[in-house]
């Protein structure tokens, strides 16, 4: 499926009865070009006939953080207590939101449950995510809260001086508020959560949906302890070296410690482990099969979004019934594409782009 076809499908999901001319106008293409795309989608089985009846397929639900990243970069050395000439850049961010966008760009039907304030940042986050193909109908827009923001200051070399995060709104994603989405969550083929959620909310999700494949992004060492009581409910986890060390208590110098670390996680109940070792690659295991994959020799521009792309790819691969080794290679290719782009989420990501990367690096 092409990126344009993914965009068309998202618009059809939002309004299956939309007129063809209106759909073409919203896409900025001719009606004849739209008809060609619709015919392609019908041949692939995504559109079943007139009226844009869509094929129902597996979908993933992501529950987690969405925030506006505000980055200030000085033209020279940062001078505290003074105004610094520089450049300010804003971008959509948040671990859960980023994973959802990566999933949607790969072609997975993705629903994001998060919370934003009734403000400009919140509206912008919804618009950006929808444009990327994420279903945002279940996002809570809360009066009296500020949309989550991450503000960072950097010098001319990109080194961060300090940062402030205002993520209090995520505490408003309570079990009481999430209960209204019980039907949506129960019918999902995969549930993705990040540890930015409060401990009571994580506990509620783990206790209520143990029958679902639960994918967990650990986010940081400071937040990973939240999931310790529910490791037995986790299907797939993707910690980095420091987060894994904190959980299992084992020192990890490299992939040679992978089998021992994997054994600890499997004994705790985790079904699949993808251990990120930075420049040393990834060690993965499901108990029956395990291996180490080095990183791909791609140009690194921005490492920020690599982990979110990797997790999104793992979920997508699971829904496509990829075997463990194929899932690991697919996710590695997605991460390589992500770190090679300036933006946190690579806007050129698609199934076809990953397949091209896999052709270049088949092993």
C-alpha positions, 0 to 999 in steps of 0.5 A, a space after each residue: 500500500 502506498 502512502 497516498 493509499 494509506 491517507 485515503 483509507 484514513 479519510 474513508 474510515 473517518 467518513 465512509 460516505 464522503 463524496 468522491 469530489 470532496 475526497 479528491 479536494 481534501 487530498 489535493 488531487 484530481 478526481 480521476 487520480 483518486 479513482 485510480 487509487 480507489 481501484 487499487 485499494 479495491 484490488 487489494 481488498 481494502 475497499 469492498 465496493 461502492 459506498 466505500 465499505 471498508 474491510 474490517 481488519 486488525 487494529 491496535 490501540 495505543 494508550 500513552 503520552 502525547 505532548 508538544 516538543 518545544 526546542 530552543 537552540 541558541 546561535 552561540 553559547 547559552 548565557 543564563 539570565 539573559 535573552 539568547 538569539 536562536 531558533 525555536 522549533 515545535 513538533 508533535 511528540 510523546 512516546 505513545 503518540 510517536 509509536 501510534 504515528 509510526 504504526 499508522 505510517 506502516 499501514 496499521 489501523 491505529 487508535 490512540 487514547 491520550 489526553 490533551 488540553 482544550 488549547 492550541 497545542 492540543 488541537 495541533 497534536 490532534 491535527 498532526 496525528 490525524 494527518 499521519 493516519 492515526 485515529 484520534 476519535 478517542 483522544 480526551 480533550 480536557 478543560 482546565 488542563 494544559 496540553 503536555 509540553 516538553 521544553 528544552 534549551 540547547 547551545 549551538 552544538 545541540 547540547 541540552 542545557 536544561 529542560 522542563 516537562 509539564 505532563 500533569 495531564 497524563 494523570 487525568 487518564 484515570 481508569 474511570 475515564 478509560 472505562 468508557 473505551 472498554 469495548 474498543 480496548 477489549 476488541 483490539 488485536 494489540 494494546 500498546 502502553 507506555 510508562 508515562 501513565 500513572 501507576 493506578 492506570 497501568 495496574 487497571 490496564 494490566 488487570 483488565 486486559 491480560 488476554 491481549 498482547 500487551 506491548 510495553 515501552 519502558 520510557 526511562 529508568 525512573 519510570 520502569 519500576 511501575 511495571 515490576 508487579 505486572 511483568 507476567 502480563 507483558 507480551 513484548 517489552 523493549 527496554 534499553 540497557 539501563 532500564 533492563 539492568 534496573 529491573 533484573 539486577 544484572 550488569 549488561 556489558 553487551 550481547 553476551 549477557 543477553 541469554 541470562 537477561 532474557 532468562 530472568 525476564 522469561 521467568 518473570 513472565 515476559 513472553 518476548 524481550 527486545 533488549 536495546 544495546 545502543 551501538 551494540 544492536 539488539 538482543 531478542 528472545 521469546 524463550 525458544 529462540 534468541 539472537 543478537 542483531 547488530 545495528 545497520 550501517 546507516 547515517 545517524 542524524 537524530 537518535 530520538 525517534 529510533 526507539 519509538 519506531 522500533 516499538 511501532 514496527 514490532 506491533 505492526 510485525 505482530 499483527 502481520 504474523 511475522 516470525 520472531 527473527 523477521 520481526 526483529 529485522 523489520 523493526 531494526 530497519 524501521 529504527 534505521 530509517 527513523 534515526 536517519 531523519 531529522 524529524 522524530 517520526 520519519 514522515 517517509 516511513 511506509 511498508 514499502 520504505 522498510 522493504 527497500 531497506 531490507 533488500 539493501 540489508 537482508 541479514 
